């Protein structure tokens, strides 16, 4: 499958990201309920991919002659932090008055656009990285997954790696494992291996030590929501990475399509942070790893203040808060 998420034979088809890297499995989602469930359990994830899921979900509802606005509401609130999900829903809904074929056409146009815009954004970011980092080849650090699997088909932050690798400029990528669901160890490492990019997986807690040892030239991350002032909501642990990068003088570059910018949000304090199920922390592979009565703080995201960020980059280039 060329794309992470697509439309085929009346169904939304996604790569099941919960199965990787052990198995490459496609899911055919034929009801909005199935799509919402896939979003909530992270079978499809990543802000740009969620935007596509929102738009395709509206198209699916329209083709099933369902209550489209009710289904749109369910989709838009399936995950609260990534602004792209509600954006994709609203964009497809805007064509509902023209009929279900117009809704599907808009959703498919969004998919094409996502690939194009992320490729452009990451190309801009690659030039910024080269300007900020004189050393060659580059040693890059990634957190979570901002590659093809997080988008329709190219990648945002990891798209920068594809551009630089094609030019022979990547020495190594240090991949944060990204607790507790291991999107780095499972997904980013898998993508890098597919493209024969040298990489090493590291514990999240090793990132600052790697910077202190001079092993990192630049940190590259994606975003789930960017406030008007440039504050960035991204996978939990991003804020700590930015603090460490600032301390060690390591450039910290955020890459995302402009659909991730929430112009209605003045700053990051207004971002709704999703809290995940406690069981993601209290057990591993079905085995309890904490005391039975352990209480849990499990936010899926955090907010990085813009003053810690070297550049936020979209398809338009550097984002100006």
Residue pairs with C-beta under 8 A, 6 or more apart in sequence:
1 13
1 15
1 26
2 153
3 111
3 115
3 152
3 153
4 14
4 15
4 44
4 46
4 49
4 52
4 148
4 149
4 150
4 151
4 152
4 153
5 12
5 13
5 14
5 15
5 44
5 49
5 52
5 53
5 56
5 111
5 152
6 12
6 13
6 14
6 111
6 152
7 13
7 56
7 59
7 104
7 107
7 108
7 111
8 28
10 30
10 60
10 63
11 28
11 29
11 30
11 60
12 28
12 29
12 30
12 35
12 53
12 56
12 57
12 60
13 26
13 27
13 28
13 29
14 26
14 27
14 29
14 38
14 43
14 44
14 53
15 24
15 25
15 26
15 27
15 44
15 149
16 25
16 26
16 27
16 38
16 43
17 42
17 43
17 44
17 45
17 149
17 187
18 41
18 42
18 43
19 25
20 149
20 186
20 187
20 190
21 186
21 187
21 189
21 190
27 34
27 38
27 43
29 35
29 38
29 60
30 60
31 60
31 64
32 57
32 60
32 61
32 64
32 66
32 71
32 74
32 75
35 53
35 56
35 57
35 60
35 75
36 57
36 74
36 75
36 78
37 43
38 44
38 53
39 45
39 50
39 53
39 75
39 78
39 79
39 85
40 78
40 79
42 181
44 50
44 53
45 145
45 149
45 150
45 183
46 145
46 146
46 149
46 150
46 151
46 222
47 82
47 83
47 84
47 85
47 150
47 222
47 223
47 224
47 225
47 256
47 260
48 84
48 114
48 118
48 150
48 151
48 152
48 156
48 256
48 257
48 259
48 260
49 149
49 150
49 151
49 152
50 79
50 82
50 84
50 85
50 88
51 82
51 84
51 85
51 87
51 88
51 110
51 114
51 259
52 88
52 107
52 110
52 111
52 114
52 152
53 75
53 85
53 88
54 75
54 76
54 84
54 85
54 86
54 87
54 88
54 89
54 92
55 88
55 89
55 91
55 92
55 106
55 107
55 110
55 111
56 88
56 92
56 107
56 111
57 71
57 72
57 75
57 89
57 92
58 68
58 71
58 72
58 75
58 88
58 89
58 92
58 93
58 96
58 103
58 107
59 92
59 100
59 103
59 104
59 106
59 107
61 67
61 68
61 71
61 72
62 68
62 96
62 99
62 100
62 103
62 104
63 100
63 104
68 93
68 96
69 93
72 89
72 92
72 93
75 85
75 89
76 85
76 86
76 89
76 90
77 86
78 85
79 85
79 274
80 272
80 274
81 224
81 225
81 233
81 271
81 272
81 273
81 274
81 300
81 301
82 224
82 225
82 260
83 224
83 225
83 259
83 260
83 261
83 262
84 224
84 257
84 259
84 260
87 259
88 107
88 110
88 259
91 106
91 110
92 103
92 106
92 107
92 110
93 103
94 106
95 102
95 103
95 105
95 106
96 102
96 103
111 152
111 153
114 151
114 152
114 153
114 257
115 151
115 152
115 153
115 154
116 315
117 257
117 258
117 259
117 314
117 315
118 151
118 152
118 154
118 155
118 156
118 159
118 257
118 315
119 154
119 159
120 315
121 156
121 159
121 255
121 256
121 257
121 313
121 314
121 315
122 154
122 155
122 156
122 157
122 158
122 159
122 160
122 162
122 163
122 255
122 313
123 159
123 163
124 313
124 314
124 315
124 317
124 318
125 157
125 159
125 160
125 220
125 253
125 255
125 311
125 313
126 160
126 163
126 164
128 253
128 310
128 311
128 313
128 318
129 138
129 140
129 160
129 164
129 218
129 220
129 251
129 253
130 164
130 169
132 218
132 251
132 253
132 310
132 311
133 217
133 218
133 251
135 217
136 169
136 171
137 168
137 169
137 170
137 171
137 172
138 164
138 169
138 170
138 171
138 217
138 218
139 171
139 172
139 173
139 174
139 215
139 216
139 217
139 218
140 160
140 161
140 164
140 170
140 172
140 173
140 174
140 216
140 217
140 218
140 219
140 220
141 173
141 174
141 176
141 207
141 210
141 211
141 216
141 218
141 219
141 220
141 241
141 250
142 157
142 158
142 161
142 173
142 174
142 175
142 176
142 184
142 188
142 219
142 220
142 221
143 176
143 178
143 184
143 204
143 207
143 219
143 221
143 234
143 235
143 237
143 238
143 241
144 150
144 176
144 178
144 183
144 184
144 188
144 221
144 222
144 234
144 235
144 237
144 238
145 158
145 178
145 183
145 184
145 187
145 188
145 191
146 155
146 156
146 157
146 158
146 159
146 188
146 220
146 221
146 222
146 255
147 155
147 156
147 157
147 158
147 159
147 161
147 187
147 188
147 191
148 154
148 155
148 158
148 191
149 187
149 191
150 156
150 158
150 222
151 159
154 162
155 161
155 162
155 191
156 222
156 223
156 255
156 256
156 257
157 220
157 221
157 222
157 253
157 254
157 255
158 188
158 191
158 192
158 220
158 222
159 255
160 220
160 253
160 255
161 170
161 173
161 192
161 197
161 220
162 195
164 170
165 195
165 197
170 197
170 198
171 198
172 198
172 199
172 200
173 188
173 192
173 197
173 198
173 199
173 200
174 199
174 200
174 202
174 207
174 210
174 215
174 216
175 184
175 185
175 188
175 189
175 192
175 199
175 200
175 201
175 202
176 184
176 202
176 203
176 204
176 207
176 237
176 241
177 184
177 185
177 201
177 202
177 203
177 204
178 184
178 185
178 188
178 204
178 235
178 237
179 204
179 237
180 276
180 280
180 281
180 298
181 280
183 235
184 201
185 201
188 199
189 199
189 201
192 198
192 199
193 199
202 210
204 237
207 216
207 240
207 241
207 244
208 240
208 244
208 247
208 248
210 216
211 244
211 245
211 247
211 248
211 250
212 248
216 245
216 248
216 250
217 250
217 251
218 250
218 251
218 252
218 253
219 241
219 242
219 245
219 250
219 251
219 252
219 253
220 253
220 255
221 232
221 234
221 235
221 238
221 241
221 252
221 253
221 254
221 255
222 234
222 254
222 255
222 256
223 232
223 233
223 234
223 254
223 255
223 256
223 260
223 312
224 233
224 234
224 235
224 260
224 301
225 232
225 233
225 260
225 262
225 265
225 271
226 232
226 233
226 254
226 256
226 260
226 261
226 262
226 312
226 319
227 233
227 262
227 265
227 266
227 267
227 268
227 270
227 271
228 261
228 262
228 263
228 264
228 265
228 266
228 267
228 321
229 266
229 267
229 268
229 306
229 321
230 306
230 309
230 312
230 319
230 321
231 267
231 268
231 269
231 271
231 303
231 304
231 305
231 306
232 238
232 254
232 268
232 303
232 304
232 306
232 309
232 312
233 268
233 271
233 273
233 301
233 302
233 303
233 304
234 254
234 301
234 302
234 304
235 300
235 301
235 302
236 299
236 300
236 301
236 302
237 302
238 301
238 302
238 304
239 302
239 303
239 304
239 308
240 302
241 252
242 252
242 304
242 305
242 308
242 309
243 308
244 250
245 251
245 252
245 308
246 252
246 308
251 310
251 311
252 308
252 309
252 310
253 309
253 310
253 311
253 313
254 304
254 309
254 311
254 312
254 313
255 313
255 314
256 312
256 313
256 314
257 314
257 315
258 314
258 315
258 316
258 319
260 314
261 314
261 319
265 271
268 303
268 304
268 305
269 303
271 301
271 303
273 299
273 300
273 301
273 302
273 303
274 299
274 300
274 301
275 297
275 298
275 299
275 300
276 298
276 299
276 300
277 298
278 295
278 296
278 298
280 298
281 290
281 296
281 298
282 288
282 289
282 290
282 294
282 296
283 289
283 290
290 296
306 312
306 321
311 318
311 319
312 318
312 319
313 319
